Amino acid sequence: MSEVTRLLQAIGQGDPHATAELLPLVYDELRKLAAQKLAQEKPGQTLQPTALVHEAYLRLVDVEKVQHWDSRGHFFAAAAEAMRRILVDGARRKQARKHGGGWVRHLAPSDELPLASQQDPLEILAIHEALDRLAAKSPRTAELVKLRYFLGCTLAESATILGIAPATAEEEWTYARAWLRREWLRYEKNP
C-alpha cells in the first residue's frame, strides 16, 4: 500500500494529522496539473495554479465532510472534479452581468499581443453541461474527460488514475471527443 493510499484511509477514519501529511506528497503533482490547465485560460486570468490547488485541496479534505477514497487514483479523480467545479464556478461568475458578462471585448491587433491558447468561459460551461449528460451515458468516459480537460492529464496519466489500459483510455477518449464535438455543434446552434 502506498503512503498516499495509507494517508487517504487515515483521513477517511478522521485522523486530523493525516491531512497535513498528505499535502506534501501530492502537492507537486496537483500544482503541475493545475498549471497545465490554467496555461490554457485567457490572458488576465486571476486564478493562479497555487490558488487552484489550495482551493481544491481544501474542498477535498474538509474535516466537516469526511471523504473516503479507495485509492490514489480515486483521490486524483476527486481532485479533477474539484478543480472542474472551481473553474466552472469562476466561468459562471465571469458571465454574471455584475462581473462584465455580456460586455463586448475589443482585442488589440494581433501584432501587438502574443497569441495565447485561450479558453472561453462559455466553452467551460458548455463542456460542464455536456459532461453531465455524458456521465449519464458513460461515467468512466466522463471521468476521463475531466482528467484530460480540467486537470490536464495525459492519456497515459488518465489511464493510470482510472485503472484502465492505455488502449481503452485512447478508445474512450476518441469516443468522448466525437461525442463532445457533436454536443458543441448543437450548443453553437442553440446557445
N, C-alpha and C positions, 0 to 999 in steps of 0.2 A: 504494500500500500504506500503510495507516495505521501510526502509530507503535506502537500496541498490537500489531498483527499482526507488525511487524518485530521487536519485543522478544520476542514469543512464539516466533518462529522462532529467535531467538538463544538463548533458554532451551533450546529443543529441541536446539540444537547444543552445549550445555554451557557457554555464556557465563555465569559467575557474576555479572557486573556487571549483566546484563540483568534479573535478578530484582529487584535493588534499584531499578532504573529503572522497572520495570513497576508496582510498588505505588502510587506517587503518581498514576499515570494511571488506575487502576481503583478505587482505594480509596473515593472518594466515592460512586461508583455502587454498589459492593458494600455499603458501610455503609448507604446508603439502603434498599437492598433487604432487608438483614438487619433493619433497624429496623422495616420494614413487617411482616416475618414475625413478629418477636418481639412486636410490639404485639398480636398475636392470641393469645399464650400466656396461661396463667393468671397471675393476680397472684402475686407471690412468686417468679417465675422468676429464677433466679440468673444465668443466661447473659445477658450484655449484647450488643448489636449489635457493638460493637468486638471483643469476645472471639470472637464467632461468625465475623466476617470474618477475624480473625487466624488462628484455628484452620483455617478453610477455606483461606486463602491458603497457610499452611504445608504443608497437605496437597497443594495444587496445584503448588507449586514445590519440592517435596522434591528436593534435589540428588542423593540416592541413587537415586531413581526418576525418570529423565529422562522428561518428558512431551513429547508432540508435539501441538501444536494447529494445526489448519488455518486458523483464523480467530478473530476476536474473539468471534463467536457460539459457536464451539466452546469457547472458554475460559469464557464465561459459563454455558454448559450444564454444563461440568465444575464450575464454582463452585456451581451449583444442586444438583448431585449431592453435592458435598462437604458443603454445608450440610444437605442432606437426611439424610445419614449421621450427621452430628453431632447433629441433633435426634432422630433415631431412637435413636441410642446413649443420649442423655440420657433419652428416654422409657423405654427398657428399664431403665436404671439406676434410675429412679424407681419402676418396678414391682417391682424386686427387694425381697424381704422385708426385707433389712437396711437398705433405704432407705425403708421405710414402705409398700411395696407391700402391698395388702390391708387397710390401715387404713381405717377409715371416717371421712370428713371430715364435720364438722358446720359448716355455713355459718351465719354470723351473719344475723339478719333483714335483708332487702333494704333496709330504710330506714336501716340503719347503714353499709352499704357501697355505693359507687357500682357500678353494673353495668358489667362489662367483657366484651369479647369473649374467651371462654375456649376453650382447646383442650385437650381431654382427652388425656393421654399414650396412652391406648388407641386414640384416634382416629388419632394419628400412626402407631402400629404397624399398625393396620388398613389405613390408606392405603398404608403402605410395602409390606405384603404384597400388597395389591391391585395396586399399581404393578408389582410383579414379574410378576404374571400378565398385566397389560395390555401390558407391554413384549414379552412373547412373541407377542402378537397384533398389536400396532401400536407399534413402538419410538418413532416420532416423536410419537404421541399421548401416550405415557408421558413423553417429554421435555417436552412442552407442559405436562402436569400438574405435573411437578417445578418448572418455571419459575414457574407460576402459584401453586401451593400452597406450595412450600417456599421460593421466593425472593421471592414477592410481586410478580412482574412483571405488568404489564397485558397484555391480549390483544395490543395493538399492539407492545409491547416484546418479547413472546414470539415473535410472528411475525417480527420483525426478527432476533432472535437465531437462530431456526431457519431463516431464509432462505426463508420461505413467505409467500404472500399473506395479508393480514388476513382475507379471506373464508374461506380454507382453515383458518386458525387458529380462526376462530369456529365453523366446521363441526366441526372435530375437538374443540374444547372442549365443544360441545353433546353430541357423542357420548360424550366422556370423562365428563362429569358424569352422564349417564344410566347409563353402564356402572358407574361408581363407586357410584352410589346403589343399584343392584341388588346390587352386592357388599357394600355396607354393610348392607343389609337382611338379606342372608344371614348376615353376621357377627353382627348383633344377635340373630338366632335361635339361632346356634350359636357363641358366643364362644370 
